[in-house]
Amino acid sequence: MARSVRTIDIAIFLGSAALLVAVLVLRSREPTPATLPAQPRLTPLGAIPNGPTFLATVDLARVRQSPLGATLTESGRVLPGVGRLSDVCGFDPTSELDELAFAIPKRDSTDFGLVGTGHFAAKQMAECASAIVAKRHGKPGLTQVGSFVTVRDLNGSAGEIAVRDGGPVMLGDGHYLRDMIDTAEGRLDNVSRDKTHESLRASVGDGALVASWVVPPGWLERVTDSNLVRLSPLSSLRAAALRVNVAPKVSALAVLGCSSEAACADLAGVLDSLRKDLAPLIRRELGDDPFAAAKISVAGRVVRVEMELAPTRAAAILLRLMQR
């Protein structure tokens, strides 16, 4: 449980980029979805079931058109243990992706779901996934579920993919993936009906990446495995939203909702202290401190953290991270 909460707290803001490649790691021998009629295209949120605790969307088309996106893609996508995707598949499947949505449901934070929309040919995607999993000595299992074909590695991989012609392509754990299929096909409500996430996302505005988190009670105790942290200002966090834009400058806005005005004032103080205390470590690891000029402000029960970087500076930091 502690691991899953850490995922919510830290990794998921960056996890969409990592999971983008994970969509391709499963395989099918006899892909059949090419015989199915093409379905109406959905937005990524159209396949995310209503009521997640965490939700993030990435506009990949916008990212690709930015200087920072060029830094991310200029060397091609390389999958560890497999190689360059264009060499394995004959094309780069990730170039077909336009948008991503990543979600973690409330009922079990070890589940997750990733939805990618774009112009997909299901047979081609399945053949590519087959080539990738063959390099990893996987054993595929293929199932038809509604208009989707799902593929999982029978050798024990936790993830499972579902794809249909025209998209979307989806990655998730078994039960949640079935919920995503039901949502995409209209049998379950999608997250666009979730007023809490709608409000959180509106609080930060449109961006290349937008994330919202409805903070579960006791999250900090589970992260630290200690009841003493109930006294920490961080325990007052009730909701959070993040927006990142990549052009013309790289900018970010985080909005943190607290249980009280006093708690927000304390939380802002903790964040400022952390920024100062971690500055030497960040400079040593990244060669720069992108948080040095961040602005932290408090308005009632909301803490706002804003920062902005020139594209060249952001690209240099990103390259340093990618090389580690």
N, C-alpha and C positions, 0 to 999 in steps of 0.2 A: 504493500500500500504506500509506503514512504517513497518508493521509487516512482510510482505513478503520479504522486502529488508533485514531486520534483519536476517531472515531465511537464505538468501543467504550469508550474511556477516559472520555470526557466526555459526549458528546451523548446516548447511549442512555438514560441515566437520565431524561432529559427528552424523549427522542425519541418515546416512546409517545404523549404528548399531541399532538405535532405530526403524527405519522402517523395519528392518529385521523381527521383531516380528509382525509389523502391517499387513504384508501380510496375516496373518491368521485370522483376525478378522471378516471376512464376511462369508456368508453361502449360501448353496443351498440345497433344499429338495430332488430333483431328479437329481443327477448329471448324465449327459449323455456323457461326453467326452471320457469315456472308450471305446465307440463304434467307435470312430474316429481313422483313421490310424495314427500311430506315424509320427511326422514330423522330418525333419532333425534338429539336434541340432544347436543352435545359440550360439555365444558369447553374453554376455550381451549387448555390443554395437550394435549388430545386430538388436536389437529391439528399440533402442533409435533414434527418428527422427533427421535428420540433423538440425544443427543450434541452439542448446541450449545455454543459457547464462551460465549455470553451469553444470558441468559434474563430477561425481566421480565414481570410480570403486573400489571394494574391493575383493581381492582374499581370500575367506574364507578358502579354503583348506590350504593356507599358514599360515593364522592366527591360525587355529586350531592346526597346528603342532608346534607352538612356545610356549615357556613358558608363554608368556603373554596371548595367546589364551586359555591355560589351566586354567588360573585364571578366564577368562571370562566365561568358560563353566563348571567348575567343580561342581557347584551346580545345574546345569540344568537350562532350560529356564522357567522363571515364568512370566506369563502375568498378570498384575494387574487386579484384579476383576474377574479373571478366575482361576488362579492357575498354577500348573506345567503342561506344555504342554504334556509331556509324560503320565500324569495321565488322562488328558482330552481326548486325541486322541488315546492313546494306543501306540504311538510312538512320537518322537520329529521331527516334520516336518522341522525344521530349519537345522537338521543334513543332509537333502537331498540337501541343497544349496551348490554349489561350488563357484559361483561368483555372485556379485551384481553390478548393475549400477544404479545410481541415477541421475536424470536430472531435470532441471527447464527450460522450454522453454522461448524464448525471448518475445513472444507476450503477455504473461500474467503470471507474476511471482507468482501468487497465484496457478497456476497449478504445478503439479509435476508428475514425473514418476519414478517407481522403478521396475527393472527387476531382477529376480533371475533365474539362470540356475542351472540345476542339473538333477538327475534321478527321474523325477516325474511320479507318477501314478495319473492322473487327478481325478479319482473317489475317491481315498484314500484322496487326498488333500481336495476335496470338502466335504467329510464326516467329516474330521477333522475340517474344517472351520465351518460346520454346528453345530458341538458339541460346539465349542467356542462361536458362536453367540447366541446359545440357552441359554447359561449361562448369556448372556447380554440382553436377552429379545428382540432380534432383529427380524425383519421380512424380509426374503430374497426375492430378485427378481432375476430370472434366465433368461439369454438371450444367444442365440447362435449367435456368430459373427464370420463368417468365420470358421476357424478350432478351435477357442477358445470358451469356455463357460465363460461368464462374470457373476459375482454375486455382487449385491449391497444390502445394508440394506435399505429397503423401509421405515424404521422409521426415516431416515434422515441422515445417515452417509454419509459424503462427498466422501469417498473413494469407489473404485470399483476394484474388482480383475478380472483377466482373466487368464485362465490356459488351457493347452492342454497336452495330453500325451507326455512324453519325455521333456516337458518344452518348453518355459520358463513359469514361473508364473510371473504375472505383477500386479502392484498396481498403480492406478492413478485416477485423476478426469476424468469425463466422456469424454470430447472432446479429451483431450490429450491421454487418454487410447485408444480411437479409432485410433488415429494417430499411437500409438505404435503397435497396432494390424496390421494396414496396413503396417507398416515398417517391422515387423517380417515376414509378408507374402510376402514381396517384392514389394509392390505397391508404397512405398515411399522410398526415399534414407535414409540410416542410417547415424549415426554421424561419421562413419569412413571416410566419404568424407569431413569432416570439417577440413580444413587445419589449422585454428586458434587453435582449441583444440589439433590437432595433434602436432603442434609446441610447445604449452604450456606444454603438457605432456612429450614431448621429452626433454624439458629443465630441468626437474627434474629427469628423468629416471624411470626405473621400480621400483615398490614397492608393498607392500601388499595393500596399499591404495594410489591411485593417483587421484588428483582432479584438475580441471582447471576452471577458472572463467573469462569470458569476461565481464569486469565491465561496467554496463550500465551508461550512462551519468546521472549526478545528483543523484547518489546513496546516497552520504553522506547527501545531503540536505533532502532526504526523510527519512533517518534514524533518523536525529536529528530534523526534521521539522523546519529547520532554514536555511536561505540563508547566514548567517554569516560564516558558515563552508566552504564556497567557498575559504576562505583564508587559510584553514588548509592544510598542506602537504598531508593529507589523501585524499583530493579531487583530487590530481594528479594521483591517482591510476588508471591504465587503464586495467591491466590484472594481474592475479595471478595464480600460480600453487603450488601444495603441493604434496610431496611424503613422505610416512611413511613406514619404514621397521620394522619388529618385531623380526628379528633374523639375526645374532647372538646377536646383541644389538638392542635396540629400538632407531631408529634414524629418524630424520625428516629434510626435506629441503623444505623451502618455497622460491619461486622466485616471486618478485613483480615488475611489469613493470610500469614505471612512464611516465608522459608527457614530462619530460626534465631531464637532468643530475642534474640541481640544485634542482629540485623537489625531486629527489631520495635522494640526500644528506640530504635534510630537513626531508624527510620521515624516513630515517635511524635514524636521531637524535630523532625524536618523538618516534620511537619504543624503542630506548635505554632508553629514559626518562620514558616511560611507564613501562618498565621492572623493573627499579629501584623503581619507585613510588609504584608499585603494589606488590613488593616483600614481605613486611610484611603481607599483606592480604593473599597472596597465601600461605605463610608458616603457617599462622594460620589456614587456611581452609584445607590444604592438608598435613600439617606436613612436608613439603619439598617444595623446589622451583626448579622445573625442568627447569626453564628458566634462572637461574642464570648463567649457563655456556654457554648459547646460543651465537653463533658468528654471528654478524651482519656486513655485508660488502656491499660496493657499487662498481659497475663497470658500468660506463656510465649511462644508463637509467634503470638499474636493481639493485634492492636490494635483497641480499641473506641472509636468516636467517637459520642457521644450529644448530642442537642440537642432543645430543646423551645421552642415559641413559642405565645403566646396567639393564638387565631383572628383577632382584629382586627389584631394586629401582622403576622401572616403574610399576611393579605389586603391590607394596605397595601403590603407589599413586592412581592407578586404584581402588584398594579395598577401599581406603578412599573415593573416589568419589562415588562408588557404594553404600556405606553405608550411604550416606548423604540423 
